[in-house]
Amino acid sequence: MTVLKVSEPDGLLYIVTDSHLDDQNAPAEEFVEMLTKLENPHTVVFLGDLFKIWLAPPKFWTDLHRQVIFEFECLKKRCSNVVFISGNREMLLPGKFTDSWKKKLPFTHLIHNDWLLNWGQKRYGFIHGDTINYNDRQYLRWKAISHSRIVESFFQMLPGPVARWVAERIESMLVETNKEYKVHFPEKEIREFAENVLPEVDQYFVGHFHLDRKIKVDGCNSELRVVPDWLSQRTVIRISPEGEIEVLRFQDGSLNKVH
């Protein structure tokens, strides 16, 4: 597991997740504007599902992708770390974040599983969260297949527009499947996950579920936080150098604290 150490933060930590940007239901303009309004950012962590569907190599990008990627590049110039933790809607991301890929993608760190951050006197854990529900076997099988070398090689051979069309067709079909697990918050599985990870951290942040939930377990002072999504709630979590956590909502062009 990768650990980033920021012993003396001289700025703020921001966490954003699940924006599912697309041209119809989740336009990029508001998200891009939010990125420009992050005050004094030191580290920004995105917990996955940035676009409705994203084939990561630049040959597959649309104007929407390029607009968002450009703003992340600008953000990277303003802060020390831009960390991207892949979700279930990212495809063809590299297994190793080589120098070649660092020139293409606007992140300082690219994470495929869980990740730890030592932030001053605090330790935080992060994960997208789509694999926490181990009982959703249909989804886990699909993810293994869709991220296999065979499928990725198939997509790499396709022209950009064709590959996007295929990916969008697959995504639209998946929306109608496995609804039992999609509408059910896996309380038991999340709690088991929390019991395993919380003893090692002060706070653990999970995306994917599009909820705002706090989970504690017996005998442990730390907390698992399901991060509210950008798509439906326009929320961002902000953490001070001392570890004070605030939930912000983006509205009318500004980020305001949620009381």
Secondary structure, DSSP 4 states (H G I P E B T S, - for coil): -EEEEESS--SEEEEE----B-SSSS-HHHHHHHHHT--SEEEEEE-S--BSSEE-SGGG--HHHHHHHHHHHHHHHHSSEEEEE--SSEES--SS--HHHHTTS--SEEESS-EEEEETTEEEEEE--TTS-TT-HHHHHHHHHHTSHHHHHHHHHS-HHHHHHHHHHHHHHHHTS-HHHHSS--HHHHHHHHHHHGGG-SEEEE-SS---EEE--TT---EEEEPPPHHHH-EEEEE-TT--EEEEEEETTEEEE--
